[in-house]
Structures are given as structure tokens and as C-alpha cells.
């Protein structure tokens, strides 16, 4: 028996700044929605004002989770403490598993123009928190784009949709990450793994989510996130205008979370240890 997911909660992103003063909209990681296990944070950064983004994200540490950067426009250069470096261009994604520790920077490569993208934090299970760091840098051409229905296209970053499999592999929480583009007056019902937590974040236009047959659909507009109930599919429909949204789902970890800035562990003692190791300079050994 197929079961439809519904909108359980609607969250409007909050303006904030991070890094050295980059202006962004925080959608997960606010008092309105502190987390949606295993998702810990979702930021959207979008500006054509260089003052909003040029300071970038200078060297900063991470431990115990994964950061996922998806660029729609603009270019960022990333570099870390062991010499890994690369460029995130429009349409590319980086899935970084920080594991036991990494110090890296993400700095704009452009002096002007539109900078637009998303950063997502995904928790790691306790058994993987001290794993060796790794990167999956995916160029735009490696992300498959498929037709899910008439007028509906999706880029498949992770997981499976429309017969295509995303290039991101080996992630403990078995994520689905789709960038969905819908034409006006289109409709689609992608499958979702039952039992996985899921959300849709609309970043252009407006889309109705949930079953429309019984009046259970809810319209979500750009800048809003819909946390979804359980089920094995989601119906999305547009009216007279086009829409774009991110659709994400993953297996919840259901483990205790201790969180302090860029460190996410299971106990306060592990956080204290991470902070002490970082101060001592032994964080990465």
C-alpha cells in the first residue's frame, strides 16, 4: 500500500551571517528547526553584491559530520590543511566527510556577479565520527539529469530517481538529494524510502506538496522548507508558474547529539576533547 507524505511543518529561513561575514539564509539549525535527524544545518547563500560574500569562509575546523556544498552560480575555491584543493563551479557538488578532523577554507574565486548555492550538514553515526576525512568532488557533467514526469526534471546528486543513480557514494545515512525543476502546471510523485526523514526546500517559485485529492496539499513558496511526514512518495504540483526545490531524505541515526560550533559528537566529553585537541594543535593527528 503506497502512502503519501504530507507537510508536517513549514519553516521560513532566517537571515544570518557566517564565516568572515558571508550573508546567508539559515533554514535548518535555527530555534524553529534545530535539526531533522540526520540533517543538522541547511544554509542558502545568494547574492550579487560582492560585499555579501567576498570575505568567504577562511580556515575553520570540522569534526564528526559531513558538509555538502552545492553551487548554482558562482565559483568557490576550497583548500585544506593537507593540501587538498579544488574549485566548486556552478552545478558542482562537494560531499566532504570531515570524520576525525579537517581544517579547510572556502573562498570565492570571483570579484563580482551572482554567488548562489547551499550548504548542508549531515550527521555521522557514532561509529564513523573518527573516520579518516574524505572528499567527493563532483563536477556538473557527472550529475545525471532525468525526466521524472512531463515538465519535471531532476538532477540526481545522491540516491536514485527516474532510473538514474547519483554520483555520491558510500554515505552511512543512505541519502537522497534531488534538485527538482518543474514547469508551470506540472505534477510529479517521486518515491521516498519509508522511515527516512525528508524535507523539501523551495528556492524558486511555489509548489504544492502533499496529496491534493483530499485537500491535504500545502503551498510552499521560495525560502520555505517543508518537513515531511513519513511515507513512500511525495506529490508535488505547480500552478501558473515554474518552481525549483531541493528534495532530501536520509536514514535517521537516533543517537544523542552534542554540538559545539563546528564539532558534532555524541557526548559533551567528546566535544571537550575535540576543543582541547584543537587548542593544543593535536586535533588532526
N, C-alpha and C positions, 0 to 999 in steps of 0.2 A: 504493500500500500504506500503510494507516494505521499509525502507530507510536505506541505508548503511552509516555508519560513515567512514570518511576519516581522514587522518593525517592532522591536521591543522597547527601544529608547532612541531618542533623537538628540544629538549633541551638536552644538554650534561651536566652531573653532574659536579660540581666544587669541588675540594679537599678543605677541611677546617678542623677546629677542634672545639670542643665544650666541655662542662663540664669542667673537670680539665685537658683537653688536649687530649681527645679522637679524633683520626683521623677518618674522615668520608668523604663521598661524598654527597654534598647537591644538590638536584635536583629541588625541589620546595623551594622557599624562597631565590632566588638569583636575581640579576638585570635582568637576562634573562627570569625568570618566577617568579615574586614576589608571586603570588598566582593563584589558579584555583578554584575559589569560589565553595564549601566551604573549599577546601584544602589549608592550609596555609604553610605547610612545608613537605618535604619528604627528609629524610636522609637515606643513606645506610652506614652501618659500616661493614667492612670486613677486618680482619687482623689475621695472625697467629704470629704476633710479639707482645708479651705482652706489650712492651713499648707503643704501639699504643692505648691500651685500659685499662690497669690496673688502671689508675687514676680514671676511671669511671665518674659518674655524681653525685658528692656529693650533700648534701641538697640544693634544689633550689625551688622557688615558681612557681605556675601557677595560673592563673585566667582567666575565660571567654571562654575556649575552651576545646577540648578533645585531649589527646595524645594516640596514638595507637602504641604499640611496638610488633613487630612480629619477633620471633627468628628462624633462620635457623640452626645455630650451636652455641654451647657455652651455657653459663648459667649466668644469672644476678639475683641478689637479690634486691628486692625493699622494701622500708620501708618508712612510712610517719609519720607525726607529731602526729597522734592519735593512733599509734601503729599497723596499718595495715602493714602486711609484707607477702612476699611470694617469690617464686623462679620462674623465667622465664627460662624454659629449651628449648632445640631445638624443634621446631614445635609448640610452645605455642604462645599465643597472650594475650596481656593485653590491654583492651579498658578502659582508665581512663577518666572519666568526671570530670574535675577539678572544674567546676562550680565556686562558690564564692571564693574558695581558698584552696590550698593544698600546703604543703611543703614536698617534698619527695626526696629520693635518689635512684639511680640505680647503683649498684656496681657489677663488675664481681665476680663470685664465683670461677673462675678458675685462675690458675697461668700461664698456657701456653695453647697452642692449638688454634684452629680457633674460632674466635668470629665473627659471621655474622648475620646481621639482619637489620631491617628497623624501623625507627620511623616516624610516620605520625602525623601531627597536623590537626584537623578538627574543623572548627569554630562552635560556638554555636549561635543560634538565640538570639536576644536581650532579649527575654522573659525568656530565660533559663540561661543567663550568671551568675546569682547569685544563681543558684540552689545548693542544697547540693551535695558535691562531692560523687562519687561512682566509684567502680571498677567492671569490668567484667574480671576476670582472667580465661582464657580458656586453659585447658591442651590439649596436642596434640590429645589425643584419642577422644576428644569432637568435633573436627573439621572434618566434613564429607569430604570424598574424592570421587568424582564421575567421571565417564567417560562422556566426552562431545561429543566425536567422536572417530573414530578409531585412536589410538595412542595419544589421548589427555585426560589428567587427570587434574582435578582442585580440590584444597582444597577450600571449601566454608567457609570463615571466617564471612562474613556478607552478607545479601541478599539471593537471590535464584538463583540456576543454576543447570541444569541437574536433576531436581526433588528433590534436597536437599536444605535445609534451613540452613544458618549459625547460630552458637550459639549466636552471638552478637545481643542483642535485645534492643528495646526502644531508638533508636538513632534518633534525630529530623530530620536529613538530609536524612534518608532512604538510607543508603549507600549499595553499592555492593562492596565487597572486595574478589577477587579471586586470588589464586596463581596457575597459569596455567603451566603445563608441557607438552611439545609437542615433540613427536618422530620425527625423520627425515621424510620428505615428508608426512607430515600430514596437515590437514586443519580443521578449525572449525569456526562456525559463532554464537557465543553466543549472546543472546538477551540483550539489554540495554534499560533502561527506557528513552523514548524520553523526551527531555527537561532537563535531568540531565547532568551535566558536567562530563566528563570522560577522563581518561588517561590510557595509558599502559606504564609500566616501565620494560624494558628488562634487566634482570640481568645475564642471561647466554645465549650464542649463538646469533642467529639472527633470526628475524621473519619479514615477510612481512605483513603489516597491510593495510586494505582497499580493495575495490573491485578490483580484478585482471582482470576482463573481459574487462574493458575499459582502462587498463593501469594505473588505479588510485592507485594501491598498492605502498607502500613505504617500503623499507627495514630499519628496526630499529635494531641496534646492542647493545650488552651489555653495560650498562652505559648510555643509551639514553632513554629519556622519549618522548612519542608521545602524545601531547594534541590532542584530537579528536573533530571533528565537531559533530553536532547534528545528531540524527538518532536513529533507534531502534535495530540495530545489528552491530556487527563488525566482519569482516572476517580476520582471521589470518592464515598464511600458512608458513611452513618451507621448506627449501631446503634439502641439503645433511646432515645437522647437526641438532641436537636437540636444543631446546630452552626452557627457562623458563622466565615467566614475571608475574608481578602483573597487574591485571586489576581492576581499581577502578572507581566508578561512584557515584554521590550523587546529591541531590537536591540543587541547588544554593540558597543562602539566599538573595542575592541582597540587603544587608544592608551596611551602612557605616562601615568602619573598622578603628579603632585607635589601633595601635600596638606599644608596647614598651617592647622589650625583651620577658619575659615570661608572659606578660599580653596582652590580646587581648579583647578590648572593642569596643564600638560604637562611643564614643566621647573622645576628649583629656581630658575633665574634669573627665571622669570616670577613665582614665589612671592615672591622677594626684592623684585621690582619692585612687586608688589601691597602688600606690607608697608610699603615705603618710601613709596609714594604715599598710603597710608592715614595714616601718621605725619605726612606733610607737609601733609595736607589737600587733596591734588590727586587723590585716589582716584576722585572722581566726575566729573571734568572730561573 
